[in-house]
């Protein structure tokens, strides 16, 4: 039997583990640490997740309103078209009379002014269809006026009238025995305006206004109904016809008595106004 070994103090000497065992323990610990580090670096989803506690804290309710998209201009559109476009863009339209009349706005009024008045609201000022826009919102409508074109050529008169929104113009003769001739270009070259049937200065509030211009070449008559050649007038009376000097207008004279005709009627009486003096025949 081998006696038990003691140290200097006669204490039993404990056996030490072999050096290899210590090395294994240290290596295993390092391996575990390295494996844990590698897990965190490469596949975090496979690593154990730390346990956390979530606490819900009550807060105010927030309502999110979508921002309307940018709306394109509606000037020149009808009120109905503007409302349809605004609805698609997330806006509402409030229309008013753009003139100084404060009238009831219709669906087909034309928009002259627009202004965004809120986050999703648009105010528009409109005028009746066909009316010109005021210079500013709330001012009178600047209706065009019939211009004076007497003394102008027909070509220049047409330009002036169309500039005042008159689209329908007719031409007739200033002299009853003239014949207005259009050379095919619609301008009646060389013809002058002697009369116009629409009074200058009249407000043009309709697109259906029709203006008639009476034309002549050269000088104009003093009034409508005049003949350029007086002999063409059915009521023409030759100069000296029916004078009291006894000439009956037909080359014969009167000798007095029953043959005298103070009315100047031709023999046989009057058959029409061409042969009768003014006032008719006297018996």
Backbone as JSON, one array per atom type, in Angstrom:
{
  "sequence": "XXXXXXXXXXXXXXXXXXXXXXXXXXXXXXXXXXXXXXXXXXXXXXXXXXXXXXXXXXXXXXXXXXXXXXXXXXXXXXXXXXXXXXXXXXXXXXXXXXXXXXXXXXXXXXXXXXXXXXXXXXXXXXXXXXXXXXXXXXXXXXXXXXXXXXXXXXXXXXXXXXXXXXXXXXXXXXXXXXXXXXXXXXXXXXXXXXXXXXXXXXXXXXXXXXXXXXXXXXXXXXXXXXXXXXXXXXXXXXXXXXXXXXXXXXXXXXXXXXXXXXXXXXXXXXXXXXXXXXXXXXX",
  "N": [[0.85, -1.19, 0.0], [0.51, 2.18, -0.8], [1.76, 4.89, 0.89], [-0.09, 7.79, 2.03], [0.4, 10.96, 0.56], [1.78, 13.9, 2.02], [1.82, 17.45, 2.65], [4.1, 20.08, 3.55], [3.0, 20.82, 5.96], [1.96, 18.59, 6.93], [-0.55, 18.19, 5.84], [-3.01, 16.51, 4.02], [-2.24, 15.99, 0.69], [-3.92, 17.24, -2.08], [-5.01, 15.93, -5.09], [-4.25, 17.31, -8.31], [-6.07, 18.33, -11.17], [-5.42, 17.12, -14.37], [-3.44, 19.0, -16.7], [-4.51, 19.05, -19.23], [-7.23, 18.82, -18.86], [-7.95, 21.32, -17.83], [-7.38, 22.89, -19.99], [-9.31, 22.01, -21.82], [-11.63, 22.9, -20.57], [-11.3, 25.7, -20.63], [-11.19, 26.1, -23.38], [-13.73, 25.25, -24.18], [-15.34, 27.16, -22.99], [-14.52, 29.48, -24.33], [-15.33, 28.78, -26.88], [-18.06, 28.69, -26.64], [-18.61, 31.4, -26.12], [-17.65, 32.58, -28.47], [-19.34, 31.39, -30.31], [-21.79, 32.49, -29.57], [-21.3, 35.2, -30.15], [-20.93, 35.03, -32.91], [-23.48, 34.21, -33.68], [-25.02, 36.45, -33.16], [-23.97, 38.13, -35.04], [-24.4, 37.03, -37.56], [-26.91, 35.56, -37.97], [-29.35, 36.88, -36.74], [-32.02, 36.43, -36.39], [-32.21, 33.84, -35.54], [-31.19, 33.81, -33.08], [-31.68, 33.89, -29.55], [-34.26, 36.02, -28.44], [-34.37, 38.98, -26.53], [-36.49, 39.36, -23.75], [-39.12, 41.68, -23.72], [-41.23, 44.23, -22.35], [-44.28, 45.71, -23.33], [-46.01, 48.73, -23.11], [-49.06, 50.35, -23.52], [-49.84, 53.66, -24.06], [-52.46, 55.84, -23.63], [-53.58, 58.38, -25.96], [-54.34, 61.55, -27.69], [-56.96, 61.6, -30.25], [-56.29, 61.69, -33.66], [-57.36, 63.17, -36.62], [-56.9, 62.68, -39.99], [-57.0, 64.61, -42.84], [-57.21, 64.27, -46.28], [-55.08, 66.04, -48.52], [-56.33, 68.3, -50.95], [-55.89, 67.87, -54.46], [-53.98, 69.92, -56.76], [-55.88, 72.41, -58.34], [-56.8, 73.17, -61.62], [-57.14, 76.24, -63.52], [-60.39, 77.76, -63.89], [-61.37, 79.84, -65.27], [-63.23, 81.29, -67.83], [-64.68, 79.03, -68.22], [-67.91, 77.4, -67.92], [-70.17, 77.71, -65.1], [-71.18, 75.24, -64.39], [-69.28, 73.46, -65.55], [-67.06, 74.19, -64.02], [-67.82, 73.37, -61.46], [-67.9, 70.59, -61.8], [-65.21, 70.02, -62.39], [-64.0, 70.94, -60.04], [-65.09, 69.21, -58.16], [-63.9, 66.78, -58.82], [-61.31, 67.35, -58.08], [-61.45, 67.68, -55.39], [-62.54, 69.99, -54.31], [-64.92, 72.58, -53.39], [-67.29, 74.72, -54.99], [-68.25, 78.1, -54.93], [-70.38, 80.26, -56.38], [-70.89, 83.58, -57.66], [-72.53, 86.59, -58.86], [-70.62, 88.37, -61.09], [-70.93, 90.97, -61.85], [-72.31, 94.27, -61.14], [-74.9, 93.74, -60.45], [-75.81, 91.64, -58.87], [-77.16, 89.23, -59.53], [-79.01, 86.09, -59.94], [-77.04, 83.34, -60.28], [-76.57, 81.29, -63.11], [-76.26, 77.88, -64.37], [-74.92, 77.92, -66.78], [-73.56, 80.27, -66.93], [-70.69, 82.32, -67.57], [-67.43, 82.08, -66.25], [-65.52, 84.64, -64.85], [-63.78, 85.43, -62.83], [-61.74, 84.0, -60.23], [-60.97, 82.6, -57.0], [-59.18, 81.06, -54.45], [-60.55, 80.36, -51.41], [-60.27, 78.95, -49.1], [-59.15, 75.91, -47.47], [-60.2, 73.95, -49.13], [-61.93, 75.28, -50.87], [-63.36, 77.26, -53.46], [-64.03, 80.42, -54.74], [-65.97, 81.86, -57.27], [-66.57, 84.35, -59.76], [-69.11, 85.14, -62.02], [-70.65, 85.82, -65.26], [-73.6, 86.41, -67.32], [-74.05, 84.14, -70.08], [-72.31, 85.03, -72.98], [-72.0, 87.66, -72.29], [-69.61, 90.32, -71.78], [-66.74, 90.28, -69.59], [-66.52, 92.1, -66.5], [-64.2, 94.78, -65.71], [-63.22, 94.58, -63.15], [-64.05, 92.45, -60.4], [-67.4, 92.75, -59.5], [-67.95, 95.13, -60.77], [-69.74, 97.13, -63.28], [-71.03, 95.49, -66.24], [-69.22, 95.8, -69.17], [-70.84, 96.44, -71.69], [-70.65, 96.29, -75.24], [-71.0, 98.96, -77.69], [-73.06, 100.06, -80.4], [-71.27, 101.14, -83.16], [-70.77, 104.25, -84.96], [-70.89, 104.18, -88.37], [-71.4, 105.56, -90.64], [-70.44, 107.11, -93.6], [-68.16, 105.68, -93.86], [-66.25, 103.26, -95.74], [-67.72, 100.22, -96.93], [-66.15, 98.01, -96.28], [-64.5, 98.94, -94.16], [-66.5, 99.55, -92.36], [-67.54, 97.05, -91.73], [-65.4, 95.94, -90.3], [-65.37, 97.62, -88.03], [-67.89, 97.1, -86.92], [-67.8, 94.34, -86.36], [-65.78, 94.39, -84.52], [-67.19, 95.38, -82.44], [-68.67, 93.26, -81.68], [-70.77, 92.7, -83.42], [-72.03, 90.45, -85.59], [-73.72, 89.93, -87.71], [-74.41, 91.44, -90.67], [-76.12, 93.27, -93.08], [-76.57, 94.5, -96.44], [-78.01, 97.15, -98.3], [-79.52, 99.33, -100.82], [-78.83, 102.79, -100.9], [-79.93, 104.62, -102.64], [-83.03, 104.4, -104.33], [-83.1, 103.54, -106.95], [-80.67, 102.37, -107.37], [-78.41, 99.6, -107.68], [-76.98, 97.53, -105.56], [-73.94, 95.98, -105.9], [-72.16, 93.11, -105.3], [-68.92, 92.08, -105.66], [-68.19, 89.54, -105.18], [-66.37, 89.19, -103.18], [-67.46, 89.96, -100.86], [-67.15, 92.51, -99.92], [-68.06, 94.76, -101.21], [-66.64, 96.67, -102.87], [-65.71, 100.03, -103.12], [-68.17, 101.04, -102.44], [-69.99, 103.22, -100.34], [-71.06, 103.83, -96.95], [-74.13, 105.15, -96.35], [-76.36, 105.22, -94.69], [-77.37, 103.75, -91.56], [-79.25, 101.27, -89.89], [-79.3, 100.78, -87.16], [-79.11, 102.67, -84.26], [-76.29, 104.64, -83.44], [-74.34, 104.04, -80.53], [-76.09, 102.47, -79.14], [-76.49, 99.93, -76.69], [-75.11, 96.75, -77.03], [-76.53, 93.91, -76.29], [-77.07, 91.41, -77.11], [-76.33, 88.54, -79.08], [-77.55, 88.26, -81.44], [-77.95, 90.52, -82.93], [-78.72, 92.32, -85.83], [-77.43, 94.34, -88.28], [-78.26, 96.72, -90.71], [-76.86, 98.19, -93.52], [-77.0, 100.97, -95.62], [-75.96, 101.54, -98.84], [-74.04, 103.46, -101.22], [-72.6, 104.53, -104.31], [-70.29, 107.03, -104.75], [-71.8, 110.18, -104.16], [-74.07, 110.55, -101.37], [-77.63, 110.21, -100.84], [-79.96, 112.64, -99.48], [-81.83, 111.53, -97.85], [-83.43, 108.39, -97.12], [-85.17, 106.58, -99.7], [-84.87, 108.15, -101.84], [-84.36, 108.82, -105.35], [-81.71, 108.26, -107.56], [-81.81, 109.08, -110.22], [-84.22, 111.3, -110.84], [-86.31, 110.94, -112.67], [-86.84, 108.28, -112.56], [-88.49, 107.94, -110.51], [-91.67, 106.87, -109.62], [-93.53, 108.81, -108.96], [-92.75, 111.04, -110.25], [-92.91, 114.33, -111.54], [-92.84, 116.22, -114.39], [-90.87, 119.19, -114.82], [-92.64, 122.3, -114.74], [-94.98, 121.15, -115.42], [-98.49, 121.37, -115.55], [-98.65, 124.1, -115.05], [-100.14, 127.36, -114.53], [-100.21, 128.84, -116.85], [-101.6, 128.09, -118.99], [-100.54, 125.99, -120.36], [-100.96, 122.65, -120.84], [-99.21, 120.68, -120.42], [-98.99, 118.89, -122.38], [-98.4, 120.05, -124.75], [-100.49, 121.53, -125.73], [-102.59, 124.44, -125.44], [-104.77, 126.34, -123.34], [-107.84, 127.98, -123.88], [-109.54, 129.21, -122.3], [-112.79, 129.39, -120.68], [-114.85, 126.45, -120.6], [-112.87, 124.71, -121.27], [-110.71, 125.19, -119.71], [-108.56, 123.94, -117.3], [-107.84, 124.04, -114.13], [-106.48, 122.26, -112.53], [-104.53, 121.04, -113.99], [-104.75, 118.56, -115.26], [-104.18, 115.96, -117.63], [-105.67, 115.57, -120.93], [-108.49, 113.47, -120.88], [-108.22, 112.69, -118.29], [-106.65, 111.32, -115.28], [-104.62, 108.48, -115.38], [-102.82, 107.2, -113.82], [-100.51, 107.77, -111.08], [-98.22, 108.76, -112.24], [-98.95, 110.44, -114.29], [-100.36, 112.42, -113.13], [-100.64, 115.55, -111.49], [-99.17, 116.75, -108.39], [-101.39, 116.33, -105.71], [-103.46, 115.47, -107.19], [-106.12, 115.33, -109.69], [-108.23, 118.04, -110.56], [-111.63, 118.67, -110.91]],
  "CA": [[0.0, 0.0, 0.0], [1.33, 3.39, -0.92], [1.36, 5.83, 1.93], [-0.68, 9.07, 1.54], [1.39, 12.02, 0.56], [1.38, 15.1, 2.75], [2.67, 18.61, 2.35], [5.01, 20.43, 4.64], [2.23, 20.94, 7.2], [1.38, 17.27, 7.12], [-1.92, 18.15, 5.33], [-3.07, 15.6, 2.86], [-2.07, 16.69, -0.6], [-5.01, 16.93, -3.04], [-4.53, 15.71, -6.46], [-4.63, 18.36, -9.25], [-6.51, 17.79, -12.45], [-4.38, 17.22, -15.4], [-3.43, 20.26, -17.46], [-5.38, 18.91, -20.41], [-8.62, 19.09, -18.47], [-8.13, 22.78, -17.77], [-7.38, 23.44, -21.36], [-10.6, 21.73, -22.43], [-12.64, 23.79, -20.0], [-11.12, 27.07, -21.17], [-11.55, 26.09, -24.8], [-15.19, 25.16, -24.33], [-15.92, 28.48, -22.65], [-14.24, 30.4, -25.43], [-16.11, 28.37, -28.03], [-19.46, 29.15, -26.4], [-18.63, 32.86, -26.29], [-17.48, 32.88, -29.89], [-20.56, 30.98, -31.0], [-22.81, 33.5, -29.29], [-20.98, 36.4, -30.92], [-21.18, 34.73, -34.32], [-24.93, 34.16, -33.87], [-25.54, 37.81, -33.23], [-23.46, 38.83, -36.21], [-24.8, 36.44, -38.84], [-28.32, 35.17, -38.04], [-29.97, 37.42, -35.53], [-33.38, 35.89, -36.21], [-32.12, 32.54, -34.87], [-30.68, 34.0, -31.72], [-32.73, 34.16, -28.55], [-34.62, 37.43, -28.34], [-34.6, 39.39, -25.13], [-37.89, 39.57, -23.4], [-39.43, 43.08, -23.42], [-42.61, 44.5, -21.98], [-44.84, 46.85, -24.06], [-47.1, 49.39, -22.39], [-49.8, 51.28, -24.38], [-50.19, 54.9, -23.38], [-53.54, 56.51, -24.37], [-53.28, 59.73, -26.43], [-55.45, 62.2, -28.42], [-57.32, 61.05, -31.55], [-55.9, 62.6, -34.74], [-58.07, 62.94, -37.89], [-56.08, 63.1, -41.11], [-57.79, 64.97, -44.02], [-56.34, 64.27, -47.47], [-54.88, 67.34, -49.16], [-56.86, 68.3, -52.32], [-54.9, 68.06, -55.51], [-53.99, 71.26, -57.32], [-56.98, 72.56, -59.29], [-56.48, 74.06, -62.74], [-58.02, 77.41, -63.62], [-61.72, 77.55, -64.48], [-61.77, 81.08, -65.92], [-63.68, 81.03, -69.19], [-65.56, 77.86, -68.21], [-69.22, 77.64, -67.32], [-70.24, 77.35, -63.68], [-71.37, 73.78, -64.33], [-67.99, 72.83, -65.81], [-66.18, 74.45, -62.88], [-68.24, 72.51, -60.35], [-67.48, 69.22, -62.1], [-63.76, 69.95, -62.25], [-63.67, 71.11, -58.63], [-65.48, 68.0, -57.45], [-62.87, 65.76, -59.06], [-60.06, 67.74, -57.4], [-61.68, 67.74, -53.95], [-62.92, 71.34, -53.91], [-66.31, 73.0, -53.57], [-67.36, 76.0, -55.69], [-69.3, 79.05, -54.57], [-70.45, 81.2, -57.5], [-71.65, 84.82, -57.47], [-72.61, 87.47, -60.02], [-69.4, 89.18, -61.14], [-71.26, 92.36, -62.17], [-72.86, 95.04, -60.02], [-76.34, 93.49, -60.39], [-76.09, 90.63, -57.84], [-78.21, 88.36, -60.05], [-78.95, 84.66, -59.65], [-76.1, 82.73, -61.22], [-77.04, 80.08, -63.77], [-75.25, 76.85, -64.63], [-74.18, 78.18, -68.01], [-72.87, 81.55, -66.88], [-69.25, 82.21, -67.83], [-66.61, 82.51, -65.1], [-64.54, 85.7, -65.13], [-62.82, 85.58, -61.73], [-61.66, 82.86, -59.31], [-60.1, 82.81, -55.85], [-59.23, 80.01, -53.43], [-60.9, 81.03, -50.16], [-60.04, 78.07, -47.96], [-58.36, 74.72, -47.75], [-60.78, 73.2, -50.25], [-63.05, 76.06, -51.4], [-63.04, 78.2, -54.52], [-65.08, 81.38, -55.06], [-65.9, 82.29, -58.66], [-67.5, 85.38, -60.22], [-69.54, 84.79, -63.37], [-71.58, 86.72, -65.96], [-74.44, 85.65, -68.25], [-73.38, 83.65, -71.27], [-72.26, 86.01, -74.05], [-71.68, 88.99, -71.78], [-68.19, 90.52, -71.51], [-66.38, 90.32, -68.18], [-66.17, 93.42, -65.97], [-62.77, 94.99, -65.52], [-62.96, 94.05, -61.82], [-65.2, 91.76, -59.81], [-68.37, 93.64, -58.88], [-68.17, 96.33, -61.57], [-70.74, 96.95, -64.35], [-70.61, 94.79, -67.45], [-68.92, 96.78, -70.24], [-71.47, 96.04, -72.94], [-70.21, 97.07, -76.4], [-71.99, 99.86, -78.26], [-73.09, 100.12, -81.86], [-70.47, 102.28, -83.62], [-71.25, 105.0, -86.12], [-70.08, 103.81, -89.53], [-71.84, 106.36, -91.78], [-69.32, 107.79, -94.22], [-67.07, 104.73, -94.04], [-66.44, 102.24, -96.78], [-68.36, 99.03, -96.4], [-65.11, 97.16, -95.7], [-64.13, 99.48, -92.85], [-67.67, 99.46, -91.48], [-67.62, 95.67, -91.25], [-64.38, 95.77, -89.25], [-65.8, 98.32, -86.83], [-69.05, 96.42, -86.33], [-67.37, 93.06, -85.79], [-65.04, 94.72, -83.31], [-68.19, 95.62, -81.4], [-69.36, 91.96, -81.54], [-71.87, 92.53, -84.36], [-71.61, 89.45, -86.56], [-74.65, 89.87, -88.83], [-74.52, 92.74, -91.34], [-76.72, 93.21, -94.41], [-76.4, 95.71, -97.25], [-79.02, 97.48, -99.29], [-79.21, 100.52, -101.59], [-79.23, 104.08, -100.36], [-80.84, 105.15, -103.67], [-84.02, 103.41, -104.71], [-82.85, 103.02, -108.29], [-79.34, 101.78, -107.44], [-78.34, 98.15, -107.47], [-75.72, 97.22, -104.88], [-73.33, 94.82, -106.53], [-71.04, 92.49, -104.59], [-68.04, 91.46, -106.64], [-67.89, 88.17, -104.78], [-65.48, 89.16, -102.02], [-68.23, 90.35, -99.69], [-66.69, 93.8, -99.4], [-68.71, 95.83, -101.94], [-65.57, 97.63, -103.08], [-66.08, 101.34, -103.66], [-69.47, 101.48, -101.93], [-69.91, 103.94, -99.07], [-72.22, 103.7, -96.06], [-74.89, 106.4, -96.24], [-77.29, 105.12, -93.55], [-77.37, 102.51, -90.8], [-80.55, 101.19, -89.23], [-79.15, 100.75, -85.71], [-78.63, 103.96, -83.77], [-74.98, 104.57, -82.79], [-74.36, 104.17, -79.07], [-76.97, 101.47, -78.51], [-75.79, 98.83, -76.05], [-75.3, 95.46, -77.7], [-76.69, 92.9, -75.26], [-77.47, 90.16, -77.74], [-75.47, 88.1, -80.17], [-78.4, 88.13, -82.63], [-78.19, 91.82, -83.51], [-78.49, 92.4, -87.27], [-77.33, 95.74, -88.7], [-78.41, 96.93, -92.15], [-76.15, 99.37, -94.01], [-77.46, 101.42, -96.93], [-74.75, 101.91, -99.55], [-74.11, 104.19, -102.49], [-71.32, 104.87, -104.93], [-70.25, 108.48, -104.92], [-72.51, 110.96, -103.15], [-75.21, 109.92, -100.71], [-78.85, 111.02, -100.85], [-80.25, 113.32, -98.22], [-82.66, 110.66, -97.03], [-83.82, 107.14, -97.77], [-86.32, 106.69, -100.59], [-84.54, 109.06, -102.94], [-83.9, 108.22, -106.59], [-80.55, 108.93, -108.15], [-82.41, 109.75, -111.38], [-85.6, 111.62, -110.44], [-87.28, 110.45, -113.64], [-87.17, 106.9, -112.22], [-89.48, 107.97, -109.43], [-93.05, 106.76, -110.17], [-94.28, 110.03, -108.69], [-92.06, 112.18, -110.87], [-93.7, 115.3, -112.31], [-91.91, 117.04, -115.17], [-90.88, 120.62, -114.46], [-93.58, 123.13, -115.47], [-96.22, 120.43, -115.73], [-99.67, 121.86, -114.85], [-98.58, 125.51, -114.71], [-101.36, 128.11, -114.81], [-100.07, 129.68, -118.03], [-102.4, 127.55, -120.07], [-99.91, 124.8, -120.92], [-101.49, 121.46, -120.15], [-98.15, 119.69, -120.3], [-98.99, 118.0, -123.54], [-98.17, 120.86, -125.96], [-101.68, 122.29, -126.07], [-102.91, 125.5, -124.51], [-106.18, 126.5, -123.03], [-108.34, 129.26, -124.38], [-110.52, 129.75, -121.39], [-114.08, 128.73, -120.68], [-114.92, 125.11, -120.03], [-111.67, 123.93, -121.55], [-109.65, 125.51, -118.76], [-108.45, 122.97, -116.21], [-106.87, 124.59, -113.17], [-105.71, 121.21, -111.89], [-103.45, 120.61, -114.85], [-104.87, 117.16, -115.65], [-104.12, 115.75, -119.08], [-106.97, 115.2, -121.52], [-108.88, 112.1, -120.57], [-108.08, 112.42, -116.87], [-105.41, 110.66, -114.79], [-104.68, 107.02, -115.34], [-101.99, 106.78, -112.67], [-99.86, 108.89, -110.42], [-97.16, 109.31, -113.07], [-99.5, 111.46, -115.18], [-101.16, 113.38, -112.39], [-99.84, 116.5, -110.71], [-99.34, 116.57, -106.96], [-102.71, 116.72, -105.24], [-104.49, 114.86, -108.01], [-106.83, 116.15, -110.69], [-109.37, 118.82, -110.1], [-112.67, 118.68, -111.92]],
  "C": [[0.88, 1.22, 0.0], [0.85, 4.37, 0.08], [0.87, 7.14, 1.31], [0.35, 10.16, 1.66], [0.83, 13.22, 1.28], [2.28, 16.22, 2.34], [3.51, 18.9, 3.54], [4.28, 20.5, 5.95], [1.51, 19.65, 7.51], [-0.08, 17.21, 6.72], [-1.95, 17.23, 4.12], [-2.99, 16.43, 1.56], [-3.14, 16.22, -1.56], [-4.44, 16.82, -4.44], [-5.05, 16.79, -7.39], [-5.08, 17.72, -10.56], [-5.42, 17.98, -13.48], [-4.53, 18.53, -16.18], [-4.34, 20.2, -18.66], [-6.82, 19.21, -20.08], [-8.87, 20.56, -18.4], [-8.19, 23.42, -19.15], [-8.7, 23.2, -22.06], [-11.69, 22.67, -21.92], [-12.54, 25.21, -20.58], [-11.52, 27.13, -22.62], [-13.04, 26.04, -25.02], [-15.85, 26.5, -24.05], [-15.72, 29.47, -23.78], [-15.1, 30.08, -26.65], [-17.56, 28.85, -27.89], [-19.57, 30.64, -26.63], [-18.54, 33.25, -27.77], [-18.72, 32.51, -30.68], [-21.67, 31.99, -30.79], [-22.58, 34.77, -30.09], [-21.28, 36.19, -32.39], [-22.68, 34.72, -34.61], [-25.51, 35.56, -34.01], [-25.12, 38.51, -34.51], [-24.02, 38.3, -37.51], [-26.28, 36.13, -38.94], [-29.04, 35.59, -36.77], [-31.34, 36.84, -35.3], [-33.38, 34.54, -35.5], [-31.65, 32.66, -33.43], [-31.83, 34.24, -30.76], [-32.99, 35.65, -28.43], [-34.85, 37.81, -26.88], [-36.06, 39.67, -24.89], [-38.11, 41.04, -23.04], [-40.9, 43.2, -23.08], [-43.07, 45.76, -22.7], [-46.01, 47.41, -23.28], [-47.74, 50.43, -23.32], [-50.23, 52.49, -23.58], [-51.28, 55.6, -24.17], [-53.15, 57.93, -24.75], [-54.46, 60.31, -27.19], [-55.69, 61.54, -29.77], [-57.01, 62.09, -32.63], [-56.63, 62.2, -36.02], [-57.22, 63.51, -39.02], [-56.97, 63.35, -42.32], [-56.88, 65.0, -45.24], [-56.26, 65.65, -48.1], [-55.44, 67.31, -50.57], [-55.74, 68.49, -53.33], [-55.04, 69.45, -56.1], [-55.05, 71.35, -58.42], [-56.57, 73.54, -60.38], [-57.51, 75.17, -62.83], [-59.33, 77.07, -64.31], [-62.22, 78.83, -65.14], [-62.09, 80.79, -67.39], [-64.6, 79.82, -69.29], [-66.93, 78.26, -67.69], [-69.19, 77.24, -65.86], [-70.39, 75.84, -63.53], [-70.05, 73.04, -64.55], [-67.04, 73.01, -64.63], [-66.53, 73.56, -61.7], [-67.81, 71.06, -60.58], [-65.98, 69.05, -61.92], [-63.34, 70.06, -60.78], [-63.99, 69.85, -57.83], [-64.43, 66.9, -57.62], [-61.58, 66.07, -58.3], [-60.24, 67.86, -55.89], [-62.03, 69.13, -53.44], [-64.43, 71.52, -54.03], [-66.29, 74.41, -54.15], [-68.52, 76.82, -55.16], [-69.29, 80.15, -55.62], [-71.29, 82.42, -57.15], [-71.63, 85.63, -58.76], [-71.39, 88.39, -60.0], [-69.68, 90.64, -61.45], [-71.77, 93.07, -60.92], [-74.35, 94.77, -59.81], [-76.73, 92.47, -59.32], [-77.24, 89.72, -58.28], [-78.02, 86.91, -59.63], [-78.11, 83.98, -60.72], [-76.67, 81.44, -61.78], [-75.9, 79.12, -64.05], [-74.37, 77.18, -65.83], [-73.62, 79.6, -68.07], [-71.37, 81.31, -67.05], [-68.45, 82.8, -66.67], [-65.56, 83.52, -65.55], [-63.45, 85.77, -64.07], [-62.87, 84.32, -60.86], [-60.7, 83.18, -58.18], [-60.29, 81.66, -54.86], [-59.44, 80.68, -52.09], [-60.67, 80.17, -48.92], [-59.24, 76.87, -48.38], [-58.89, 73.98, -48.97], [-61.99, 73.93, -50.86], [-62.54, 77.06, -52.43], [-64.24, 79.1, -54.76], [-64.88, 81.86, -56.49], [-66.94, 83.36, -58.92], [-67.83, 85.14, -61.67], [-70.51, 85.83, -63.93], [-72.44, 85.88, -66.9], [-73.68, 85.27, -69.51], [-73.46, 84.69, -72.39], [-71.93, 87.4, -73.6], [-70.18, 89.12, -71.57], [-67.93, 90.61, -70.01], [-66.13, 91.76, -67.73], [-64.66, 93.55, -65.81], [-62.32, 94.48, -64.15], [-64.23, 93.38, -61.31], [-66.11, 92.77, -59.12], [-68.63, 94.92, -59.65], [-69.2, 96.06, -62.66], [-70.16, 96.19, -65.54], [-70.37, 95.81, -68.55], [-69.51, 96.34, -71.59], [-70.92, 96.88, -74.09], [-71.35, 97.93, -76.95], [-71.91, 99.82, -79.78], [-72.27, 101.33, -82.31], [-71.16, 103.01, -84.76], [-70.32, 104.71, -87.29], [-70.5, 104.58, -90.78], [-70.65, 107.16, -92.3], [-68.11, 106.89, -94.42], [-67.3, 103.86, -95.26], [-67.09, 101.03, -96.12], [-67.34, 98.13, -95.7], [-64.72, 97.64, -94.32], [-65.29, 99.39, -91.86], [-67.8, 98.06, -90.9], [-66.61, 95.43, -90.13], [-64.82, 96.42, -87.94], [-66.96, 97.6, -86.14], [-68.66, 95.09, -85.7], [-66.52, 93.28, -84.56], [-65.95, 95.01, -82.14], [-69.11, 94.43, -81.21], [-70.58, 91.82, -82.43], [-71.39, 91.6, -85.47], [-72.48, 89.42, -87.81], [-74.84, 91.27, -89.42], [-75.1, 92.5, -92.74], [-76.51, 94.54, -95.12], [-77.6, 95.9, -98.16], [-78.65, 98.81, -99.93], [-79.68, 101.78, -100.88], [-80.17, 104.79, -101.33], [-81.78, 104.04, -104.1], [-83.73, 102.78, -106.07], [-81.41, 102.55, -108.48], [-79.44, 100.27, -107.27], [-76.99, 97.85, -106.83], [-75.17, 95.92, -105.43], [-72.14, 94.37, -105.68], [-70.2, 91.76, -105.62], [-67.64, 90.05, -106.26], [-66.97, 88.07, -103.59], [-66.18, 89.6, -100.75], [-67.88, 91.71, -99.15], [-67.32, 94.99, -100.13], [-67.73, 96.98, -102.2], [-66.09, 98.92, -103.72], [-67.41, 101.86, -103.15], [-69.3, 102.1, -100.54], [-71.2, 103.73, -98.27], [-72.88, 105.06, -95.93], [-75.81, 106.4, -95.02], [-77.06, 103.78, -92.84], [-78.64, 102.47, -89.98], [-80.45, 101.15, -87.72], [-78.5, 102.05, -85.24], [-77.27, 103.81, -83.09], [-75.09, 104.81, -81.29], [-75.27, 103.18, -78.37], [-76.13, 100.35, -77.91], [-76.12, 97.51, -76.75], [-75.34, 94.37, -76.63], [-77.16, 91.56, -75.83], [-76.5, 89.83, -78.85], [-76.25, 87.99, -81.48], [-78.67, 89.46, -83.31], [-77.8, 91.82, -84.99], [-78.52, 93.87, -87.68], [-77.42, 95.8, -90.22], [-77.75, 98.25, -92.53], [-76.66, 99.7, -95.4], [-76.27, 102.06, -97.66], [-75.04, 102.7, -100.82], [-72.7, 104.37, -103.02], [-71.33, 106.36, -105.22], [-71.01, 109.17, -103.8], [-73.7, 110.19, -102.6], [-76.44, 110.81, -100.83], [-79.08, 111.67, -99.49], [-81.09, 112.46, -97.29], [-82.98, 109.4, -97.82], [-85.06, 107.37, -98.64], [-86.08, 107.61, -101.76], [-84.07, 108.27, -104.15], [-82.71, 109.0, -107.11], [-80.99, 109.7, -109.41], [-83.86, 110.04, -111.05], [-86.66, 111.08, -111.4], [-87.67, 109.0, -113.38], [-88.2, 106.8, -111.1], [-90.87, 107.87, -110.04], [-93.87, 108.01, -109.95], [-93.65, 111.26, -109.33], [-93.03, 113.03, -111.69], [-92.73, 116.18, -113.09], [-91.98, 118.5, -114.75], [-91.86, 121.39, -115.34], [-94.89, 122.45, -115.79], [-97.35, 120.99, -114.88], [-99.57, 123.31, -114.44], [-99.86, 126.22, -115.12], [-101.26, 128.97, -116.05], [-100.83, 129.13, -119.22], [-101.8, 126.33, -120.71], [-100.39, 123.6, -120.14], [-100.44, 120.38, -120.01], [-98.08, 118.76, -121.47], [-98.87, 118.8, -124.84], [-99.36, 121.69, -126.36], [-101.94, 123.37, -125.05], [-104.39, 125.54, -124.26], [-106.6, 127.89, -123.47], [-109.37, 129.85, -123.44], [-111.82, 128.99, -121.47], [-113.99, 127.36, -120.06], [-113.65, 124.3, -120.27], [-110.55, 124.2, -120.55], [-109.69, 124.51, -117.61], [-107.41, 123.45, -115.21], [-106.03, 123.5, -112.49], [-104.57, 120.69, -112.73], [-103.55, 119.15, -115.25], [-104.77, 117.03, -117.15], [-105.49, 115.41, -119.62], [-107.29, 113.74, -121.25], [-108.75, 111.76, -119.11], [-106.79, 111.7, -116.54], [-105.59, 109.16, -114.82], [-103.8, 106.44, -114.24], [-101.25, 107.99, -112.14], [-98.77, 109.51, -111.27], [-97.68, 110.49, -113.92], [-100.3, 112.52, -114.44], [-100.25, 114.32, -111.6], [-100.02, 116.22, -109.22], [-100.71, 117.07, -106.52], [-103.84, 116.13, -106.05], [-105.18, 115.82, -108.95], [-107.99, 116.88, -110.06], [-110.4, 118.84, -111.24], [-113.16, 120.1, -112.16]]
}
